[in-house]
């Protein structure tokens, strides 16, 4: 799956930071290390990332924004940008396009409006 260049850059910087920490600890760096792990490379407990998300959201003064909501935002922004629903389906890992369409049906009116505007632009 393709990542946006901005994400690739952040992940590259994160990887360099982890490599520096691990070398300092005398730990060998291997290619398939976890992206999110403790400094020594061992995995976090399952809810660690979720708890970190909650702390960040609270620090920002937001309430009720779940980590899963970032997934919905990603899908919604892609659909708003006219990314084909099958591409969105693939990125989200939905087994059926129906799941994607049903979940993001709230986007249909906006996508329809954009399609009508593009049609008018094409006639000019």
C-alpha positions as CSV (number, residue, x, y, z in Angstrom):
1,X,0.0,0.0,0.0
2,X,1.3,3.5,-0.9
3,X,1.8,6.0,1.8
4,X,1.7,9.8,1.3
5,X,5.2,11.4,1.0
6,X,4.6,13.3,4.3
7,X,3.9,10.1,6.1
8,X,6.9,8.4,4.6
9,X,9.1,11.3,5.7
10,X,7.8,11.2,9.3
11,X,8.2,7.4,9.5
12,X,11.8,7.7,8.1
13,X,12.7,10.3,10.8
14,X,11.0,8.0,13.4
15,X,13.1,5.0,12.2
16,X,16.3,7.0,12.5
17,X,15.4,8.1,16.0
18,X,14.7,4.5,17.0
19,X,18.0,3.3,15.4
20,X,19.9,5.9,17.4
21,X,18.2,4.9,20.6
22,X,18.8,1.2,20.0
23,X,22.4,1.6,19.1
24,X,22.9,3.6,22.3
25,X,21.4,0.7,24.2
26,X,23.7,-1.7,22.4
27,X,20.8,-3.4,20.6
28,X,21.1,-4.6,17.1
29,X,18.8,-2.8,14.6
30,X,17.0,-5.2,12.2
31,X,15.0,-4.3,9.2
32,X,11.7,-5.8,10.4
33,X,11.7,-4.0,13.8
34,X,8.3,-2.8,15.0
35,X,7.4,0.7,14.0
36,X,5.8,1.3,17.4
37,X,7.8,-0.3,20.2
38,X,9.6,0.3,23.4
39,X,13.1,1.7,23.1
40,X,14.6,-1.8,23.3
41,X,12.5,-3.0,20.4
42,X,10.0,-5.0,22.5
43,X,6.3,-4.6,21.6
44,X,4.0,-2.3,23.6
45,X,1.1,-3.7,25.4
46,X,-2.0,-3.7,23.1
47,X,-3.7,-0.6,24.4
48,X,-0.5,1.6,24.7
49,X,-1.1,3.5,21.4
50,X,-4.7,4.0,22.2
51,X,-3.9,5.4,25.6
52,X,-1.2,7.7,24.0
53,X,-3.8,8.9,21.5
54,X,-6.3,9.7,24.3
55,X,-3.6,11.8,26.2
56,X,-2.8,13.8,23.0
57,X,-6.5,14.4,22.3
58,X,-7.0,15.6,25.9
59,X,-3.9,17.9,25.8
60,X,-5.4,19.4,22.6
61,X,-8.7,20.1,24.6
62,X,-10.7,17.7,22.5
63,X,-13.2,15.2,23.8
64,X,-14.6,12.1,22.3
65,X,-12.2,11.7,19.4
66,X,-11.2,8.1,19.2
67,X,-8.2,6.7,17.4
68,X,-10.6,4.9,15.1
69,X,-12.0,8.3,14.1
70,X,-8.7,9.0,12.4
71,X,-9.4,6.0,10.1
72,X,-12.8,7.5,9.2
73,X,-11.3,10.9,8.6
74,X,-8.7,9.3,6.2
75,X,-11.5,7.6,4.3
76,X,-13.7,10.6,4.2
77,X,-10.9,12.9,2.9
78,X,-10.0,10.4,0.2
79,X,-13.6,10.2,-1.0
80,X,-13.9,14.0,-0.9
81,X,-10.8,14.2,-3.1
82,X,-12.5,11.9,-5.6
83,X,-10.4,8.9,-4.9
84,X,-12.3,5.9,-6.4
85,X,-14.3,4.0,-3.7
86,X,-12.5,0.7,-4.6
87,X,-9.2,2.3,-3.7
88,X,-10.6,3.5,-0.4
89,X,-12.0,0.0,0.2
90,X,-8.5,-1.5,-0.4
91,X,-6.8,1.0,1.9
92,X,-9.3,0.3,4.7
93,X,-9.1,-3.5,4.2
94,X,-12.8,-3.9,3.7
95,X,-13.7,-7.2,2.1
96,X,-16.5,-5.7,0.1
97,X,-17.1,-2.4,-1.6
98,X,-20.6,-2.5,-0.1
99,X,-19.1,-2.1,3.4
100,X,-17.2,1.0,2.3
101,X,-20.1,2.5,0.5
102,X,-22.5,1.8,3.4
103,X,-20.1,3.1,6.0
104,X,-19.4,6.3,4.1
105,X,-22.8,6.9,2.5
106,X,-22.9,10.3,4.3
107,X,-20.4,11.3,1.6
108,X,-22.6,10.5,-1.3
109,X,-24.4,13.9,-1.4
110,X,-21.2,15.8,-1.4
111,X,-19.6,13.5,-4.0
112,X,-22.7,13.9,-6.2
113,X,-22.5,17.7,-5.9
114,X,-18.8,17.6,-6.9
115,X,-19.6,15.4,-9.8
116,X,-22.3,17.8,-11.0
117,X,-19.9,20.8,-10.8
118,X,-17.2,18.8,-12.7
119,X,-19.7,18.0,-15.4
120,X,-20.4,21.7,-15.8
121,X,-16.7,22.5,-15.9
122,X,-16.3,19.9,-18.6
123,X,-18.9,21.5,-20.8
124,X,-17.1,24.9,-20.8
